[in-house]
Every structure is written in structure tokens, then in C-alpha cells.
Amino acid sequence: MERTIKAAMRYRWTIFTVLALQYLFVYFHRVCPAIVAQDLAETFSISATSLGVLASGYFYPYALMQVPVGLLADSWGPRKTVTFFSLLGAVGALMFGLAPNFGVATVSRIVVGLGLSGIFVPAMKTLAVWFRPREYAKISGALMAVGGIGWLSASTPLALAARSFGWRAGFIAISGITLIFSVLTWLLLADSPKKKGFPEINVHEGSGGTQSKIGLLAGIRMVFSTPRFWPLAVYCFCNGSILFSFSGLWAGPYLRDIYGLATPAIGNILSMVAIAMVVGSPLLGYLSDNILGSRKKVLFVCALITAVEWAFFYYFYQSLPVPVLYVFFVVIGVCIGASSVICFTATKELFPVEMAGTSVSCVNIFGFVGGIIYQPLIGYFMDMGGKVDGKYLPQGYKTAFLLLFATTIAYVISALFVKEKLRD
């Protein structure tokens, strides 16, 4: 018995590796428009608003599919769910690389978003089964850190690849890699230790080693009717609104238009977000689990620091020294990017473990709704501010930054109302 448990404890790292490889490209596709924004605008001859619509095409299906994917993860199983949706993501990436016009490119982003919507929630569900509750924030943070590597690959490496081979070649190559990861998922992923012939690692309190079944619709009703869920939903909305609209799209044009930076330099600054996520995600998980013993404290401090940072962004948006910009993007990576895993963990802990997929998917919706709304909205502000010699004018950015600063205030307030249930 002891030998089989040790074997299960070793195999769970294979499970984690497979899911992490999948999640790497989830973040790549989420933020890559920031680097290739100018290339896309020139290739398809589109306005800032249209560029926002193109980039946000990823988020519409991603948001809409979070609850269905959560239900599939809880009923159909993570292995089938991740494999199927990963294949869709590969198809979408290939379509995007070959897209002849704006319409096809937008549809391609929608297909990519649809495919990659089926990765994160099943991954969180699987980790909840293969890892114990006291390990969950740390292992979730490690998964988020791999997402940071995906973000990193969408910064300087993508900028260099786009300059050398063109942006299309990169997405065609990514399609092939995603296809390989889909095959690995089918071959190696197991929904639970029992499916691999191992004893259960994570025997839940009061369950007697078995999980009771909660109906799919009953699970959704339970989540949305729980008052403690809603501050976390607002927090996730604010988090996604800032992260996806600015770091995922408009930070690139901002650094080019206001500071006159070239694409490689922009990639270097944007990579700070990714590096900070890689380091910050497991660090915040460790602080939350082992030092503070609290999710709320981590969420509140991250939100407060973010609000202070955006006050500086708004008031000094044209005059921040470049070294300060590097620091500010590190803060974005930790306090917005990395903190999201604590939000997901806090949400999961409000509900029975058999609802892990459903509960995380429900809160995850709100971050992507933020991206859907804010990416084209900021593009509208850019168009209203005007454009000269291919560059958006400062007034458009100032208006956008005012909106983002106001969003950070809601970020802080939502954190104050978080109620947590930290499991031993």
C-alpha cells in the first residue's frame, strides 16, 4: 500500500507537467496581441477599435464556456475535456496564422478562445484530486507560473520571431506544438489516482474517501446563490479587466506611442509581467498557505498596491522613467497576474471539492468578461483621442488610464468584502 501511494505521489508530477504544458499556450494566446498589435493593424488595415475587437475575440467564447467546461470537467472528466478542446485550439492557431483578412482572423481568435477555454478549469479540478488541500495554493501557483512562461514567450521571443520570420509563421508553428500536447494529454493524463490504479491521495473530510454527487445545475445555483462568492467575482472582473486590456493588448502600443520604444524593447518590458508571474505565483501561494494562513490578506494587499501604482500611471503617464516602467510591470505581474490564483483558490474553498471545476469556472467567467469589455472600450478611447503618423495621441491613453485607475478602486473594495474558508 505504501509503495503504491509513493508511486501515485510521483505520477502526479507527470499529471502536473502535462497540464502545465497545455496551460503555457493558454497565456501565450491571451496576451500575444500586445506584441503583434502593430503588425495586425497594418496587415488587416484596421482601426484601434477593430484591433480591440480582434484581440477580444479570444475572450467571448472563453467566458461563455467557463460554466459548460466546468460541468464537463465534473462529469465528462478532465482528460477528455482537455484533449478535445486543445485540438480546437490547435485548429484556431493554424487558422489565425493563415488568415487572409480581418474577418477570418477574428473568427480564428474565437476558435482559439473556444479551444483554450477547456484547459484551466479541468486542470484546477485535476490538481484538486491529485494534491492535498494544504498543497493546493502552492501547486496552483506553480501552474500559474507556467502560464507566466507562456506570457514570457509572447513578449521578447515573439517579438524577435515576428521580426525574423513574420508573425504568421509563429502561429503556424504553435498550432503544430499544440497538436503534440493534445496527444500527450490523451496518453498521460488521468482524472484521478483511482483511474491509474493508485489509492486516493486526497481523501476529503467527511467523505469517507468517496465524493457525493452534486447535480450540474444544482452546483451552478449553489455557487451563484452564495453571498461569499460575489466579492471574489468582482475581484476577478477587475483583475481581468486590467490585466487583459492593458498588459494583454494596449501596453505595447502605449510603450511605442508615448515612449517611442522599438518592438524588442517593448517585449523586454512586457516580459517583466511574465517573469513576475513565474516567481510571484508560487510565492503568493506559499505566503497564503504557510505564512499568513489567509487568502483575503494576500488579495487585499495586492489590490492596494495595484491602486497606488495606477494612480502614478494616470498622473505621470507620459513622464515615467523607463527603469520605473520595468518595476511597474513587475508589480502588474505579481499583484494582478499572480494574485488571480489566490482568488481561484479562495473560491474553490467555499464549496465541496467535487464542485471544484464548477466553482472555479464560475468565478473565472468574470475576468474574461472584463477583457471582453475593456479591450475594445480602450480601443474606442484611442480612436477618440486621435492618431497622427500612425501613433495614438496621449489624450486617448489618459482617458483609458483614468478608467483603469477607477477599476483598481473597485479592486480594493471587493477585496475588503472577501470572506474565506481556509482548509487545513
C-alpha positions in Angstrom: 0.0 0.0 0.0 2.8 2.4 0.9 4.6 1.6 -2.3 1.5 2.4 -4.4 0.9 5.7 -2.6 4.5 6.7 -3.3 4.0 5.7 -7.0 0.9 7.9 -7.1 2.8 10.8 -5.5 5.4 10.5 -8.2 3.0 10.2 -11.1 1.1 13.3 -10.1 4.0 15.3 -11.3 3.5 13.8 -14.7 -0.1 15.0 -14.4 1.1 18.4 -13.5 3.6 18.6 -16.3 1.0 17.6 -19.0 -1.4 20.2 -17.7 1.3 22.9 -17.3 2.4 22.4 -21.0 -1.2 23.0 -22.1 -1.6 26.0 -19.9 1.5 27.6 -21.2 -0.2 28.3 -24.6 -3.4 29.5 -22.9 -1.5 32.5 -21.6 0.5 32.9 -24.8 -2.6 33.3 -26.9 -4.2 35.5 -24.2 -1.6 38.3 -24.4 0.2 37.9 -27.7 -1.7 40.7 -29.4 0.2 43.2 -27.3 3.4 42.4 -29.2 2.0 41.9 -32.7 -0.7 44.7 -32.4 1.1 46.9 -35.0 1.6 44.0 -37.4 -2.0 43.1 -37.1 -3.2 46.7 -37.6 -1.0 47.0 -40.7 -1.8 43.6 -42.2 -5.5 43.9 -42.0 -5.7 47.8 -42.2 -7.9 48.2 -39.1 -8.6 50.9 -36.5 -7.9 50.7 -32.8 -11.4 49.7 -32.0 -11.3 46.9 -34.6 -8.0 45.8 -33.2 -9.6 45.6 -29.8 -12.5 43.6 -31.2 -10.0 41.2 -32.9 -8.0 40.7 -29.7 -11.1 40.3 -27.6 -12.4 37.6 -29.9 -10.4 35.2 -27.7 -12.4 36.1 -24.6 -16.0 35.8 -25.8 -16.0 32.0 -26.1 -13.6 31.7 -23.2 -16.0 33.5 -20.9 -19.2 31.8 -22.3 -17.6 28.3 -22.0 -16.4 28.5 -18.4 -19.5 27.1 -16.8 -20.0 24.4 -19.5 -16.3 23.5 -19.3 -16.6 23.3 -15.5 -19.6 21.0 -15.9 -17.7 18.8 -18.4 -14.7 18.7 -16.1 -17.0 17.5 -13.3 -19.0 15.0 -15.4 -17.2 14.1 -18.7 -13.7 14.2 -17.0 -10.6 16.4 -17.4 -8.8 14.0 -19.7 -11.4 14.0 -22.4 -12.2 17.7 -21.9 -8.6 18.9 -22.1 -7.7 16.8 -25.1 -10.8 17.8 -27.2 -10.5 21.5 -26.5 -6.8 21.5 -27.0 -7.3 20.1 -30.5 -9.7 23.0 -31.2 -7.0 25.4 -30.0 -4.6 23.9 -32.5 -7.0 24.4 -35.3 -7.7 28.0 -34.3 -4.0 28.9 -34.2 -3.5 27.5 -37.7 -6.4 29.5 -39.0 -5.0 32.6 -37.4 -1.6 32.2 -39.0 -3.2 31.7 -42.4 -6.0 34.3 -42.0 -6.4 36.3 -45.3 -8.4 39.2 -43.8 -9.8 40.8 -40.6 -13.0 38.7 -40.6 -11.2 35.3 -40.7 -8.6 36.5 -38.2 -11.3 37.4 -35.8 -13.1 34.1 -36.3 -9.7 32.4 -35.7 -9.3 34.2 -32.4 -12.8 33.0 -31.4 -11.8 29.4 -32.3 -8.6 29.7 -30.3 -10.5 31.1 -27.3 -13.1 28.3 -27.6 -10.3 25.7 -27.6 -8.3 27.1 -24.8 -11.3 27.6 -22.6 -11.2 23.9 -21.9 -7.8 23.9 -20.2 -7.6 25.8 -17.0 -10.7 24.7 -15.2 -10.2 21.0 -15.8 -6.6 21.5 -14.7 -7.7 23.0 -11.4 -10.2 20.2 -11.0 -7.5 17.6 -11.6 -5.0 19.2 -9.2 -7.7 19.3 -6.5 -7.8 15.5 -6.8 -4.1 14.7 -7.1 -2.9 17.1 -4.5 -4.0 17.6 -0.9 -5.8 20.8 0.3 -2.8 22.2 2.1 -0.8 21.9 -1.2 -3.4 23.3 -3.4 -2.5 27.0 -3.4 1.2 26.2 -4.0 0.6 23.8 -6.9 -2.0 26.2 -8.4 0.6 28.9 -8.1 3.1 26.7 -9.9 0.6 26.2 -12.7 0.1 29.9 -12.9 3.9 30.3 -13.0 4.0 28.1 -16.1 1.3 30.4 -17.5 3.8 33.2 -16.9 6.3 31.4 -19.0 3.7 31.3 -21.7 3.3 35.1 -21.3 7.1 35.4 -21.4 7.2 33.6 -24.7 4.6 36.1 -26.1 6.9 39.0 -25.3 10.5 39.2 -26.4 10.7 35.8 -28.1 7.6 36.5 -30.1 8.9 40.0 -31.0 12.1 38.5 -32.3 10.3 35.7 -34.1 7.9 38.2 -35.7 10.8 40.4 -36.9 12.8 37.4 -38.3 10.1 35.2 -39.8 6.9 37.2 -39.7 4.0 36.9 -37.2 2.2 34.3 -39.3 4.9 31.7 -39.1 4.9 31.8 -35.3 1.3 30.9 -35.0 1.5 28.1 -37.6 4.4 26.6 -35.5 2.4 26.9 -32.3 -0.5 25.1 -33.9 1.7 22.1 -34.5 3.1 22.1 -31.0 -0.4 22.3 -29.5 -1.3 19.2 -31.5 1.6 17.3 -30.0 0.5 18.4 -26.5 -3.0 17.2 -27.2 -1.7 13.7 -28.0 0.4 13.7 -24.8 -2.7 14.7 -22.8 -4.7 11.8 -24.1 -1.9 9.3 -23.4 -0.7 10.5 -19.9 -3.5 12.4 -18.2 -5.6 10.6 -15.6 -8.7 12.1 -14.0 -7.8 10.7 -10.6 -5.3 8.3 -8.9 -8.0 5.6 -9.0 -8.1 5.8 -12.8 -4.4 4.8 -12.8 -4.9 2.0 -10.2 -3.5 4.0 -7.3 -5.1 4.6 -4.0 -6.7 8.0 -3.4 -4.2 10.7 -2.4 -6.7 13.3 -1.4 -9.3 11.8 0.9 -11.7 14.6 1.7 -13.0 15.4 5.2 -16.3 13.8 6.0 -16.4 11.9 2.7 -15.2 8.6 3.8 -13.0 8.5 0.8 -15.8 9.0 -1.7 -17.3 12.0 -3.2 -21.1 12.7 -3.2 -22.6 13.7 -6.5 -24.0 17.2 -6.9 -26.2 17.8 -9.9 -24.8 20.1 -12.5 -27.5 22.8 -12.4 -27.7 22.5 -8.6 -24.0 23.2 -8.5 -24.3 26.4 -10.5 -27.2 27.5 -8.4 -25.2 26.9 -5.2 -22.3 29.0 -6.5 -24.3 32.0 -7.7 -26.6 32.0 -4.6 -23.7 32.0 -2.2 -23.1 35.6 -1.0 -19.4 34.9 -0.3 -18.9 34.2 -4.0 -19.7 37.7 -5.2 -16.8 39.7 -3.8 -14.4 37.2 -5.4 -16.3 37.5 -8.7 -15.9 41.3 -8.6 -12.3 40.9 -7.7 -11.8 38.6 -10.7 -13.6 41.0 -13.0 -11.3 43.9 -12.0 -8.3 41.7 -12.2 -9.1 40.5 -15.8 -10.1 44.0 -16.9 -6.8 45.5 -16.1 -4.6 42.5 -17.0 -6.1 41.6 -20.3 -6.9 45.0 -21.7 -3.6 46.7 -20.7 -0.9 44.0 -20.4 -2.6 41.8 -23.0 -3.0 44.4 -25.7 -2.6 48.1 -25.1 0.6 48.2 -23.2 2.5 47.5 -26.4 1.1 50.5 -28.4 1.4 52.7 -25.2 5.1 52.0 -24.9 5.6 52.6 -28.6 3.5 55.7 -29.0 4.3 57.6 -25.7 7.9 56.5 -25.1 8.9 55.8 -28.7 10.3 52.3 -27.9 11.0 49.7 -30.6 9.4 46.3 -30.6 12.3 44.4 -28.9 12.4 46.9 -26.1 8.7 46.7 -25.7 9.0 42.9 -25.5 11.6 43.3 -22.8 9.3 45.4 -20.6 6.3 43.3 -21.2 8.4 40.2 -20.2 8.6 41.7 -16.7 4.9 40.7 -16.2 5.7 37.2 -17.2 8.8 36.9 -15.1 6.9 38.3 -12.1 4.1 35.8 -12.6 6.6 32.9 -12.7 8.2 34.0 -9.5 5.2 35.6 -7.8 2.5 32.9 -8.3 4.2 30.1 -6.2 5.4 32.8 -3.8 1.9 34.2 -3.1 0.7 30.6 -2.8 3.3 29.9 -0.2 2.6 33.1 1.7 -1.1 32.4 1.7 -0.7 28.7 2.8 2.2 28.8 5.2 2.9 32.4 6.4 -0.3 34.4 6.5 -2.8 31.5 6.6 -5.1 33.7 4.7 -6.4 34.3 1.2 -8.0 37.7 2.0 -4.8 39.4 3.2 -3.0 38.5 0.0 -5.8 39.7 -2.2 -6.2 43.0 -0.3 -2.5 43.9 -0.3 -2.2 43.1 -4.0 -5.2 45.2 -4.8 -4.0 48.1 -2.7 -0.6 48.1 -4.3 -2.2 48.0 -7.7 -4.4 51.0 -6.9 -1.3 53.1 -5.8 0.5 52.0 -9.0 -2.3 53.1 -11.3 -2.5 56.5 -9.6 1.1 57.0 -10.7 0.3 55.6 -14.2 -2.6 58.1 -14.6 -0.9 61.2 -13.3 2.5 60.6 -14.8 1.6 58.5 -17.9 4.0 60.5 -20.2 6.9 61.0 -17.9 7.7 57.8 -16.1 11.4 56.9 -16.4 11.9 53.6 -18.4 13.5 51.9 -15.3 10.3 52.7 -13.4 8.3 51.2 -16.1 10.2 47.9 -15.7 9.3 48.0 -12.0 5.7 48.8 -12.6 5.3 45.9 -15.0 6.8 43.6 -12.4 4.1 44.9 -10.0 1.4 44.1 -12.5 2.7 40.6 -12.9 2.6 39.9 -9.1 -0.3 41.9 -7.9 -2.7 41.2 -10.8 -1.4 38.2 -12.7 -0.1 36.1 -9.8 -2.9 37.1 -7.3 -5.5 35.5 -9.5 -4.5 32.1 -8.4 -5.3 33.1 -4.8 -8.7 34.3 -6.0 -9.4 30.9 -7.6 -8.2 29.0 -4.5 -10.4 31.1 -2.2 -13.4 30.4 -4.5 -12.7 26.6 -4.6 -12.5 26.5 -0.8 -16.0 27.9 -0.4 -17.6 24.8 -1.9 -17.3 21.0 -1.7 -14.3 19.6 -3.6 -16.5 17.7 -6.1 -17.6 21.2 -7.2 -14.0 22.4 -7.8 -14.5 22.6 -11.6 -17.9 24.3 -11.4 -16.9 26.9 -8.8 -13.6 27.9 -10.4 -15.2 28.2 -13.8 -18.0 30.4 -12.4 -15.6 32.9 -10.9 -13.2 32.7 -14.0 -16.0 34.0 -16.2 -15.8 37.4 -14.7 -12.2 38.0 -15.5 -12.8 37.3 -19.2 -15.9 39.4 -19.2 -13.6 42.2 -18.1 -11.3 41.5 -21.1 -14.3 41.4 -23.5 -15.5 44.8 -22.3 -12.2 46.7 -21.8 -10.1 45.7 -24.8 -12.4 47.3 -27.4 -13.5 50.1 -25.0 -9.9 51.2 -24.6 -9.6 50.9 -28.4 -12.6 53.3 -28.7 -10.8 55.8 -26.4 -7.7 55.5 -28.6 -9.8 56.3 -31.7 -11.5 59.2 -30.0 -8.1 60.6 -28.9 -6.9 60.6 -32.5 -3.9 59.3 -34.4 -1.0 61.1 -36.1 1.7 59.4 -38.2 0.5 56.0 -37.1 0.6 56.8 -33.4 -2.3 57.2 -31.0 -2.2 60.6 -29.1 -1.7 61.0 -25.4 -5.3 62.1 -24.6 -6.6 58.7 -25.6 -4.2 56.9 -23.2 -5.0 59.4 -20.4 -8.8 58.6 -20.7 -8.1 54.9 -20.7 -5.8 55.2 -17.7 -8.5 57.0 -15.8 -10.9 54.1 -16.4 -8.2 51.6 -15.2 -7.4 53.6 -12.1 -11.1 53.7 -11.2 -11.2 49.9 -11.7 -8.4 49.5 -9.2 -10.5 51.3 -6.6 -13.3 48.7 -7.1 -10.5 46.1 -6.9 -9.6 47.2 -3.4 -13.2 47.4 -2.2 -14.0 43.9 -3.4 -11.0 42.5 -1.5 -12.3 44.1 1.7 -15.5 42.1 1.4 -13.9 38.7 0.7 -14.8 36.0 3.2 -12.6 33.0 3.2 -12.7 29.4 4.3 -9.1 28.2 4.5 -9.0 24.5 4.8 -6.3 22.6 6.8 
